[in-house]
Amino acid sequence: TTEFVTDLFYIFYPTAGRKSMREVVDEAAKRITTDLKNQPRVQAVMAEKIGDVYRQLAQYNEAMPLARLALQRYEQVEGAESVPVARNLIRVADLLRESQKYAEAESLARRSAEIRRARLGAKHLDVADSLNLLGIATQFQGKLKESEAAFREALDIRRAGPAHPQQLALSLGN
């Protein structure tokens, strides 16, 4: 992982020409699929992180293949019912929500919530994150009773957990 990240910084080296940060991110995305194909755990981590960079840049089409790759690799190395899989199910579900694919987003958010409940406990804050996205996905499909139930459960978890005012405000708003 260190070698991979270090190599990315060499792209900025003056003799390599002047490249924008976006060009470096694009190069990293290409190299994740080629250079790391025989290192599934490292590939999963790097795909997750570079996918997050694309997401922050609102480049959802570029983020999706990396999010799916990370999910696939985590399933391979951690198991289908692992916490990293649940975390990446939410990443993919959120990108699906951005693409207005609410039924797919609902399915992945529901699976994430189930895994997180089983692995972390029903009152863990990560369960609330999964429920929040489940609520959004069902709301956009007009499943208002399901949506409200998911939002209320997320709110209850956040109220009972450690203070995170922004997350609590999000749940209250929903």
Secondary structure, 3 states (H helix, E strand, C coil): CHHHHHHHHHCCCHHHCCCCHHHHHHHHHHHHHHHCCCCHHHHHHHHHHHHHHHHHCCCHHHHHHHHHHHHHHHHHHHCCCCHHHHHHHHHHHHHHHHCCCHHHHHHHHHHHHHHHHHHHCCCCHHHHHHHHHHHHHHHHCCCHHHHHHHHHHHHHHHHHCCCCHHHHHHHHHC
